[in-house]
Amino acid sequence: MSSYDVDWNFVFSSIPTLLGGLVTTLQIAALTIALSMVLAVPVAMARMAEFDLVRWIAQGYIEIFRCTPMLVQLFWIYFALPALTGVTIPGFASAVIALTANLTAFMAEAYRSGFQAVPVEQIEAGKMLRLNTIQRLRYIILPQAVRQQLPVILSLNISMFKDTALVSTIAVADLMFKANTLATQSYKALEVLSLAAAMYFVIAFPVSLLTSYLERRSQTAAARRSAPKKKSRTESDAATPIGATR
C-alpha cells in the first residue's frame, strides 16, 4: 500500500494564487449580498400584496428560484439568456446576476416572515402618526424584521458564499477555478483542494458561530417573554385579604 507525502512547499507556493481567486469570490459574495438584501424588500412586499396578480407574480418568481438547481440557473443566465436576447453577458456579471436572483428569492421569504411578525399595533400607531407606507417600512417594520430574522439571513449568506464555487463552471477565476486549475496542472489535488477548503472554512465558520449565538439569544429572549411574570411583594400583599395569614 503506497503512502502519499504532502508537498508542503507546493502548498505554501499555492497560497498567493488561491488568495487571488478568493478576492474574486469575496467580491461576488459581497455584491450578491448587498443587492439581494435590497431587492428582497419589494419582492417580499409584493408577496404580501392584496392585489392577486402582483402576489402571484412574486410567488412565481420565488418558487422558480427556490425549486430549481443553482447550477441550472447559472447556466441559463450565462448561456441561454444571451441566445435569447443576443447580448453577451460576461462570466462575472452572469455569476452576480444568477446568485442575486437566487438569494433574493430566499431572502424575500425570510423578510416576509419577519414582516408578518411585527405587531399590528405598532403599524397602526405609525398610521396614527401619519407615517406613509415607505416611512412605516423604514422606521417600524424593516428594522424589527431584519433583527428578528438575522440568524436566517446569515445562514442564507453562508450558503450563498459556498455556492459561489459553482461560478468556476463558467470560467470565472474565483477560488475554486484557481484551485481546480492548479490541481490539474500540478497533479497535487490533495494539497490544493484541501487548502481551498480551508479558505472557505476560515471565512464561513466565524459567521456560522455568530449565527448560532444569535439563534440561542433569540430563543432565550423568546422564553423570557413567554414565561409568566412573578408577582412583586407589593402585589402579593395587596392581593392578600386583611387579617389572612400566609
C-alpha positions as CSV (number, residue, x, y, z in Angstrom):
1,M,0.0,0.0,0.0
2,S,1.6,3.2,-1.2
3,S,1.8,6.3,1.1
4,Y,1.3,9.8,0.0
5,D,3.7,12.5,1.2
6,V,2.2,16.0,1.3
7,D,4.4,18.5,-0.6
8,W,4.3,21.4,1.9
9,N,6.5,23.6,-0.3
10,F,3.9,23.4,-3.0
11,V,1.1,24.2,-0.5
12,F,2.9,27.4,0.5
13,S,3.7,28.4,-3.0
14,S,0.0,27.9,-4.0
15,I,-1.3,30.4,-1.4
16,P,-0.8,33.6,-3.4
17,T,-2.6,32.1,-6.4
18,L,-5.6,30.9,-4.3
19,L,-5.7,34.3,-2.5
20,G,-6.2,35.9,-5.9
21,G,-9.2,33.7,-6.5
22,L,-10.5,34.3,-3.0
23,V,-10.6,38.0,-3.7
24,T,-12.9,37.4,-6.7
25,T,-15.1,35.1,-4.6
26,L,-15.5,37.7,-1.9
27,Q,-16.3,40.4,-4.5
28,I,-19.0,38.2,-6.0
29,A,-20.4,37.4,-2.5
30,A,-20.4,41.0,-1.3
31,L,-22.2,42.3,-4.4
32,T,-24.7,39.4,-4.2
33,I,-25.5,40.0,-0.5
34,A,-25.8,43.8,-0.9
35,L,-28.1,43.6,-4.0
36,S,-30.2,40.8,-2.5
37,M,-30.9,42.5,0.8
38,V,-32.2,45.5,-1.1
39,L,-34.1,43.7,-3.8
40,A,-35.8,41.2,-1.4
41,V,-37.7,44.0,0.3
42,P,-40.0,44.9,-2.7
43,V,-40.3,41.2,-3.6
44,A,-41.4,40.4,0.0
45,M,-43.9,43.3,-0.1
46,A,-45.3,42.1,-3.4
47,R,-45.6,38.6,-2.0
48,M,-47.9,40.1,0.7
49,A,-49.8,42.3,-1.7
50,E,-53.6,42.3,-1.6
51,F,-53.7,42.5,-5.4
52,D,-53.8,38.9,-6.7
53,L,-51.7,39.4,-9.9
54,V,-48.8,41.1,-8.0
55,R,-48.9,38.4,-5.4
56,W,-48.9,35.6,-7.9
57,I,-46.0,37.1,-9.9
58,A,-43.9,37.5,-6.8
59,Q,-44.7,34.0,-5.6
60,G,-43.9,32.5,-9.0
61,Y,-40.5,34.2,-9.1
62,I,-39.7,32.9,-5.6
63,E,-40.8,29.3,-6.3
64,I,-38.9,29.2,-9.6
65,F,-35.6,30.1,-8.0
66,R,-36.2,28.1,-4.8
67,C,-37.2,24.9,-6.7
68,T,-34.6,24.8,-9.5
69,P,-30.8,24.0,-9.1
70,M,-28.5,26.9,-8.7
71,L,-26.2,25.4,-11.4
72,V,-29.1,25.4,-13.9
73,Q,-29.9,29.0,-13.1
74,L,-26.2,29.9,-13.6
75,F,-26.0,28.2,-16.9
76,W,-29.3,29.7,-18.0
77,I,-28.1,33.2,-17.3
78,Y,-24.7,32.6,-19.0
79,F,-25.7,30.5,-22.0
80,A,-29.4,30.7,-22.6
81,L,-30.1,34.4,-21.9
82,P,-27.6,35.7,-24.4
83,A,-29.0,33.3,-27.0
84,L,-32.5,34.7,-26.2
85,T,-31.5,38.4,-26.2
86,G,-28.5,38.5,-28.4
87,V,-26.5,40.2,-25.7
88,T,-23.3,38.5,-24.4
89,I,-23.0,38.7,-20.6
90,P,-19.5,38.3,-19.1
91,G,-18.9,35.5,-16.7
92,F,-18.5,37.7,-13.6
93,A,-21.8,39.6,-14.4
94,S,-23.6,36.4,-15.1
95,A,-22.4,35.0,-11.7
96,V,-23.6,38.1,-9.8
97,I,-27.0,38.1,-11.6
98,A,-27.7,34.4,-11.1
99,L,-26.6,34.4,-7.4
100,T,-28.5,37.6,-6.7
101,A,-31.7,36.3,-8.3
102,N,-31.4,33.1,-6.3
103,L,-30.6,34.6,-2.9
104,T,-33.3,37.3,-3.4
105,A,-35.9,34.6,-3.6
106,F,-34.9,33.0,-0.3
107,M,-34.2,36.4,1.4
108,A,-37.7,37.6,0.4
109,E,-39.3,34.7,2.2
110,A,-37.2,35.5,5.3
111,Y,-38.3,39.1,5.1
112,R,-41.9,38.2,4.7
113,S,-41.8,36.1,7.8
114,G,-40.3,39.0,9.7
115,F,-42.8,41.5,8.4
116,Q,-45.7,39.3,9.5
117,A,-44.2,39.0,13.0
118,V,-44.3,42.8,13.6
119,P,-47.2,43.6,15.9
120,V,-50.2,45.2,14.2
121,E,-50.5,47.7,16.9
122,Q,-47.1,49.3,16.0
123,I,-48.1,49.6,12.4
124,E,-51.4,51.2,13.4
125,A,-49.5,53.6,15.7
126,G,-47.4,54.6,12.7
127,K,-50.5,55.3,10.7
128,M,-51.8,57.5,13.5
129,L,-48.5,59.4,13.4
130,R,-49.3,60.0,9.7
131,L,-46.3,58.0,8.5
132,N,-46.7,56.9,4.9
133,T,-46.1,53.3,3.7
134,I,-42.4,53.9,3.0
135,Q,-41.8,55.6,6.4
136,R,-43.6,52.8,8.2
137,L,-41.5,50.2,6.4
138,R,-38.2,52.1,7.1
139,Y,-38.7,53.0,10.7
140,I,-41.0,50.3,12.1
141,I,-41.3,47.2,10.0
142,L,-37.9,46.6,8.4
143,P,-35.7,47.2,11.5
144,Q,-37.7,44.7,13.5
145,A,-38.0,42.2,10.7
146,V,-34.2,42.2,10.0
147,R,-33.4,42.0,13.7
148,Q,-35.7,39.0,14.2
149,Q,-34.6,37.2,11.0
150,L,-30.9,37.9,11.3
151,P,-29.9,34.3,12.1
152,V,-31.8,33.1,9.0
153,I,-30.3,35.9,6.8
154,L,-26.8,35.0,8.0
155,S,-27.4,31.3,7.3
156,L,-28.6,32.2,3.7
157,N,-25.5,34.3,3.2
158,I,-23.2,31.4,4.3
159,S,-25.0,29.1,1.9
160,M,-24.6,31.6,-0.9
161,F,-20.9,32.1,-0.1
162,K,-20.4,28.4,-0.6
163,D,-22.4,28.4,-3.8
164,T,-20.0,30.8,-5.3
165,A,-17.8,27.8,-6.0
166,L,-20.3,27.0,-8.9
167,V,-19.2,30.1,-10.8
168,S,-16.0,28.3,-11.7
169,T,-18.1,26.2,-14.2
170,I,-18.5,29.4,-16.4
171,A,-14.8,30.2,-16.3
172,V,-14.9,32.9,-13.6
173,A,-11.5,33.0,-11.9
174,D,-12.7,32.5,-8.4
175,L,-11.2,30.4,-5.6
176,M,-12.5,27.1,-6.9
177,F,-11.5,27.9,-10.5
178,K,-7.9,28.7,-9.4
179,A,-7.8,25.6,-7.2
180,N,-9.0,23.3,-10.0
181,T,-6.5,24.8,-12.4
182,L,-3.6,24.3,-10.1
183,A,-4.7,20.8,-9.2
184,T,-4.9,19.8,-12.9
185,Q,-1.6,21.3,-13.8
186,S,0.4,20.0,-10.9
187,Y,-1.4,16.7,-10.1
188,K,-1.4,17.9,-6.4
189,A,-5.2,17.7,-5.9
190,L,-4.9,16.8,-2.2
191,E,-2.8,19.8,-1.3
192,V,-4.6,22.4,-3.4
193,L,-8.2,21.4,-2.8
194,S,-7.5,21.0,1.0
195,L,-6.1,24.5,1.1
196,A,-9.1,25.8,-0.9
197,A,-11.5,24.1,1.5
198,A,-9.6,25.6,4.5
199,M,-10.0,29.1,3.0
200,Y,-13.8,28.6,2.5
201,F,-13.9,27.3,6.1
202,V,-12.0,30.3,7.6
203,I,-14.5,32.7,6.0
204,A,-17.7,30.8,6.7
205,F,-17.0,29.3,10.2
206,P,-17.0,32.6,12.2
207,V,-20.3,33.6,10.6
208,S,-21.7,30.2,11.4
209,L,-20.7,30.7,15.1
210,L,-22.3,34.2,15.1
211,T,-25.5,32.7,13.6
212,S,-25.6,30.0,16.4
213,Y,-25.1,32.6,19.0
214,L,-27.9,34.8,17.7
215,E,-30.2,31.9,17.5
216,R,-29.5,30.9,21.1
217,R,-30.0,34.5,22.3
218,S,-33.3,34.8,20.3
219,Q,-34.6,31.6,21.9
220,T,-33.6,32.8,25.3
221,A,-35.4,36.1,24.8
222,A,-38.5,34.3,23.5
223,A,-38.5,32.0,26.5
224,R,-38.3,35.0,28.8
225,R,-41.2,36.8,27.1
226,S,-43.4,33.7,27.2
227,A,-42.6,32.9,30.9
228,P,-45.3,34.0,33.4
229,K,-44.2,37.1,35.3
230,K,-43.8,36.7,39.1
231,K,-45.9,38.9,41.3
232,S,-43.9,41.5,43.2
233,R,-44.1,41.6,47.0
234,T,-46.3,44.7,46.9
235,E,-48.7,43.0,44.5
236,S,-48.8,39.9,46.7
237,D,-49.6,41.9,49.8
238,A,-52.3,43.8,48.0
239,A,-53.9,40.5,46.9
240,T,-53.9,39.1,50.4
241,P,-57.1,39.8,52.4
242,I,-56.7,41.8,55.6
243,G,-56.3,39.5,58.6
244,A,-55.5,36.4,56.5
245,T,-52.3,34.5,57.3
246,R,-49.8,33.4,54.6
